[in-house]
């Protein structure tokens, strides 16, 4: 049977999409190749959030085309995902050796298109059209039959985004918000738990916007909180997470859910993007720094051990040194455990690309470095405060850097490495933290399951 290799760029949504496509192809009789050198089909699942991600994928495909056409001309080459959606036929015009371009609403069509290409029924396929119902069309998970047992899984609850931040191309590549139904999502989650999954992360471009068009607020609870309630009731599920929300979605009902639902872990990834009200307005974010810090304060009031992560853009058009200092001061006030920092990258057809006062690259680089140093300092303090504490860990598997050791995550989403055995896999255990490294904690193996 044909073998497939999928390389993924970008966010957790893309990781989930790749996993679903892989599972779909396995069910169709394909096998997963261990490397691109042995694959009959090579698919790149792409990201368009930054120009660097697009250029990286194009560079990779260019090299693959040269190599495969010289030595293995039968190999099918394809782009999937956000860049495929935005560029469409232009990718084949630029790289004629590419055989398949598959958009974000067409992942469930992957197998049928590959069947046609491999059988010679079609020479090229470009499929980037909108498709009604696509948000619930692909539910496969790469768990059963893949040679590994996962204790955690991502479940996509919606597609698209209506926020239209001025820097972001996602509403164009993922389309308007389309939510699945609560019963459909709960059924998928229940099936995963039956397969041994103990932690589920609900995924959406803006998960807190779930169901806004379709479902009413009930007893003061938004559709998203109603979904959290429903998934929380699944027997056997031990942990519940979600990503990525929008600060505007943190109403009191969601804050209260952290105190009310024990399976909803004390962890929140809330993108702030900037600490300057002026820049936030230019970004069309819809909140102020005061409101953002108010949300952080409320979350820590209900859960003092709340783990906080964020996204920040440096060098947005018009960002002055004073604006950047506002971002630094917000980071100091919020005391994030971790932050993903991005140098602003103009995206075609987004309003920010045409704004005046574009920030020079050298200034972006310098601000990026200063912010990174501050984030590292804050994180070292936050992680260091865990030393000596007893933390509850969900054991995920071998450590990536040292397979002899095991790794897991705390409820606040901090990675913990420790020495254990296979019997601990998938277990929720308690460890005393004895050391803190760079964004990693180390647990004492002698105190496993400490009461």
Residue, then its C-alpha position, 0 to 999 in steps of 0.5 A: x500500500x502507498x506510504x505517506x509522510x506528513x510534515x506540519x508547520x504552525x499551530x496546534x490546530x494544524x497538528x490536529x488537522x495532520x493527525x486527522x488526515x493521517x488517521x483517515x489515510x490509515x483507515x483507507x489502507x495507506x501506511x505512515x512512512x517513517x521519513x520523507x525518503x521512503x514515502x510515496x506521498x509527501x504532504x506539507x501542512x502549512x501555516x500563513x500566520x507569518x511570512x517566515x512560515x510560508x517561505x520555510x514550507x515553500x523552500x522545503x517543497x522546492x528541495x523535495x521536488x528536486x530530490x524526488x523528481x530526480x530519483x523517485x518521480x512517482x512520488x506525490x507532492x502536496x500542500x495542505x492547510x492555510x497557505x494552500x488555502x490562500x495561494x491555491x493554484x498559485x502554488x502549482x504555478x510557482x512549483x509545477x512539480x506539486x500535485x495536490x493543493x488542499x484547503x482548510x475546509x477539504x482535509x476530509x477529501x485527502x484520501x479520495x484526491x490521493x487515490x485519484x492522483x496515484x491511480x492516474x485518474x487526475x494529474x493535478x488537484x487544487x481544492x480550496x473551495x468552501x464546504x458547508x459542514x466541514x467543521x464536523x467532517x473529519x473526526x479521526x484520531x491517530x490513536x488506535x492502530x498507530x502503534x502508540x497509546x496517547x493519554x491526551x488528545x486535541x478535539x477541534x470544536x469549530x473552524x474559522x474566525x470572525x475577529x479580523x485583527x488587522x495583522x491576521x490572515x486567519x479569517x481569510x484562510x480558515x473562513x468565518x466561524x462555524x461551530x460543531x454541536x455540543x452532542x457531536x463534540x461530547x460523543x467524540x470526546x467520550x470515544x477518545x476516553x474509551x480508548x484511554x485518553x485522560x486529557x482533552x484539549x478543546x481547539x478553536x481559532x477562538x474557542x471562547x466564540x464557540x456557538x455564539x451564532x447558534x446557541x443561546x446563553x443559558x442561566x448566565x452561561x455562554x455556549x462555550x461554558x455549556x460545552x465545558x460543562x458537558x465534556x466535564x461530565x464524561x466519566x473517565x476524563x481526568x483533565x480538560x483544557x482549551x486553546x486559544x481563547x480571546x480575552x473578550x471571551x473571559x466573562x465571569x461565567x468562564x472565570x467561575x468555571x475554573x472554580x466550579x469544574x475540578x477537571x478544568x485545569x488551572x491553565x490559560x493561554x490568553x493572547x495579549x499581543x501588546x501592552x499598549x492601548x494605542x497599539x491594541x486599538x490599531x490591532x482591533x483587539x477590542x480590549x484594553x491593558x486594564x481589562x486584560x490585567x483585570x481578567x488575570x487578577x480574577x483568574x488568580x483569585x479563583x485559582x492562585x496557582x493558575x499557569x498563564x501563557x500568552x502571545x505577544x507581537x513586537x514591532x507592530x506598525x507604529x509601535x514606538x519605544x513608549x508603546x513597547x515599554x508598556x508591553x514590558x510593564x504588562x509582562x511584569x505585572x501579569x507574571x506569565x509562566x511562558x510567552x510566545x513572541x513574534x516579530x510582526x510580519x506583514x501579511x498580504x491583504x491585511x489592514x496592518x500591511x498598509x499602515x504607515x510607520x512600519x517598524x525597521x527589522x533591526x528595531x524588531x530584532x532588538x525589542x524581541x531580544x529584550x522582551x525574550x530576556x524579560x520573559x525568561x527572567x519571569x519564567x525562571x522565577x515562576x518555575x523556581x517557585x515550584x521547587x519543594x512543592x508537590x505537583x500532580x502530574x499526568x504522565x505522557x510518555x518518554x522525555x523527548x530529550x532523554x527517553x530513559x526518563x518519563x515526562x508529564x505535565x502539571x495541571x498548570x501546564x508545566x513540563x516535569x521530567x522524572x525517572x519512572x517506569x512503564x507502569x506510570x504511563x497514563x497515570x496521574x501521580x504526585x511528585x515533589x519538585x526538586x529542581x527547575x530548569x529552563x521551562x522544565x521541572x524535575x521531580x523526585x522519583x522516590x516520592x511518586x504517589x506521595x499523599 
